Amino acid sequence: MFDKTKLNAIAQAHEKWAETTLQQSMSKLPERAEKFITASGESVPRLFTPLDIPDFDYNADLGFPGEAPFTRGAHPTLYRSRLWTMRMFAGFGSAEETNARFKYLLEHGQTGLSIAFDLPTLYGYDTDAPESEGEFGRCGVAVSSLKDMEILLDGIPTDQITTSMTINSPAAIIWAMYIAAAEKQGISMEKLGGTTQNDILKEYIAQKEFIFPPAPSMRLVTDTIEFGSRHLPKWNTISISGYHIREAGSTAAQELAFTLADGLEYVRWCIERGLNIDDFAPRLSFFFNAHNDFFEEIAKYRAARRIWAHEMQETFGAKNPRSWMLRFHTQTAGATLTAQQPEVNIARVAIQALAAVLGGTQSLHTNSMDEALALPSEKAVNIALRTQQVIAHETGVANTIDPLGGSFYLEWLTDEMERRTYEMFKQIDHFGGVIKAIEAGYFQREIAESAFRYQREIDKQERIIVGVNEYVKAEPLAIPILQFDPDGERRQIARLQQLRRERDNEKVGAALHALREAALGTANMMPFILDAVRAYATLQEITDVLRQVFGVYQEPVIV
């Protein structure tokens, strides 16, 4: 794209500028630091010119929105036709309380649901299990049975909105409850749209909310992808998540590489199952973090689309352009929020959300200012939602596609993200693939080292965190903190016990027995899980059947 003669002229002009204008300025006003770094610790050069991207090829590297390599966006018109889905992550206490929060958010302009589940639900335990004591509703809503899901979705038009569910090991069971609850509303599964997170590999890598060993867990994921591709054409059966990898302390490049490597592993398992890549790949989706370094985050999203398009075409031979297209949800970075001066988090979230939008996200969750202290209050979540609405309607950034495309710095950084990703792909291949790399502790060590470096930079004040290690201000907390119904747990347990008494327990036993036989064999388990859910088998009863067949994973000690 750049003429060599003109590049030589720029090089000469750059050298002259450095020796004269720059030196004269720095002799009077030195730079603030000897080295400037990104949030990932990468060095940032002073100035970028065409010399930094001399081999830049517009068509091959950038192209046009809605066409491979999708660097400039997944859709031809992006937000000029439709704004991103404003999907606020919500869930706390009982199903009744969370249902009320959902309705509040929808009334205030949210355009999609995103369900957070409490810790017992994430681990496949009912609310009245001994393992659940003290954890009811604390980090999300408690769902122990189809009855809870029916209450959670009461009055919610599941055929008119899309729903994202952050659930992993018990994803197939919770998804079955959602499908069955919609059926109770008279809505068939083919009309449902949404996303199940369902990304078990990142649990072993970062979040640690796994139950079963990797192989049967991957079988369950493959079962859901196969079932969804055949029966729920509008549902994204997996959201391959880099968010939790980043929250655990990874760099932006590690988040990108590890997430895409996980995605490619799911593709391999589905192909080995006998699925045609163009039958399932268009419904794969991704979930990325929006951290503090503005340009690094935008470059990450752009590189993600370009790498995925290349891998789908060149490695797996996908023919459908929709299979090449990486679509993703973004959440602002919870790990960057501070308990000190929590109102400052509003500014952090706004900048992170802007990066996600400029990076071309398909849906977005903005964190609330109080999340370092508690689950979000209505006031805090309303400000977070309004942040998205201001970006959408007042800033002008949704009026054009990839407005930063062509920036020398951004294109260089996008190239760097891609280069580092492929370097890490080689390291993962060296271990024998993603699961072998997990078992060897590769991902865990890499993330731990990055997290340690980042914290050390904060401790040494090489990295300033406003209100934490600089601009510190001692003041009492002045924002409201959410309080949820203290009687919710008692009601939940009473409902659960009543359910066990009144349901057809013979039907439940038959459904669980059929599921056990399916788990011992090779059949797709989703139809059997659905039958158990429809009979009102509880989450733990179903999960326990799978625990007995598959066992429980014990993570090896990584040194």
HELIX and SHEET records of a PDB file:
HELIX    1   1 LYS A    4  TRP A   17  1                                  14    
HELIX    2   2 ALA A   18  LEU A   22  3                                   5    
HELIX    3   3 GLN A   23  LYS A   28  1                                   6    
HELIX    4   4 PRO A   50  ASP A   52  5                                   3    
HELIX    5   5 TYR A   58  LEU A   62  3                                   5    
HELIX    6   6 LEU A   78  ARG A   80  5                                   3    
HELIX    7   7 ALA A   95  GLU A  107  1                                  13    
HELIX    8   8 LEU A  119  LEU A  122  1                                   4    
HELIX    9   9 PRO A  130  SER A  132  5                                   3    
HELIX   10  10 LEU A  146  LEU A  152  1                                   7    
HELIX   11  11 ALA A  171  LYS A  184  1                                  14    
HELIX   12  12 MET A  189  LYS A  191  5                                   3    
HELIX   13  13 LEU A  201  LYS A  202  1                                   2    
HELIX   14  14 GLU A  203  GLN A  207  3                                   5    
HELIX   15  15 PRO A  214  HIS A  231  1                                  18    
HELIX   16  16 TYR A  243  GLU A  247  1                                   5    
HELIX   17  17 ALA A  252  ARG A  273  1                                  22    
HELIX   18  18 ILE A  277  PHE A  280  1                                   4    
HELIX   19  19 ALA A  281  ARG A  283  5                                   3    
HELIX   20  20 PHE A  294  HIS A  310  1                                  17    
HELIX   21  21 GLU A  311  THR A  315  3                                   5    
HELIX   22  22 PRO A  321  TRP A  324  1                                   4    
HELIX   23  23 GLY A  334  THR A  336  5                                   3    
HELIX   24  24 VAL A  344  LEU A  358  1                                  15    
HELIX   25  25 GLU A  378  GLU A  394  1                                  17    
HELIX   26  26 PHE A  408  PHE A  431  1                                  24    
HELIX   27  27 VAL A  434  GLU A  439  1                                   6    
HELIX   28  28 TYR A  442  ASP A  459  1                                  18    
HELIX   29  29 GLY A  488  GLU A  502  1                                  15    
HELIX   30  30 ASN A  505  LEU A  520  1                                  16    
HELIX   31  31 MET A  526  ARG A  534  1                                   9    
HELIX   32  32 LEU A  539  PHE A  550  1                                  12    
SHEET    1   A 9 TRP A 235  ASN A 236  0                                        
SHEET    2   A 9 GLY A 193  THR A 196  1                                        
SHEET    3   A 9 THR A 162  THR A 166  1                                        
SHEET    4   A 9 GLY A 112  ALA A 116  1                                        
SHEET    5   A 9 THR A  85  ALA A  90  1                                        
SHEET    6   A 9 SER A 363  HIS A 365  1                                        
SHEET    7   A 9 PHE A 328  THR A 332  1                                        
SHEET    8   A 9 LEU A 284  ALA A 290  1                                        
SHEET    9   A 9 ILE A 238  SER A 241  1                                        
END                                                                             
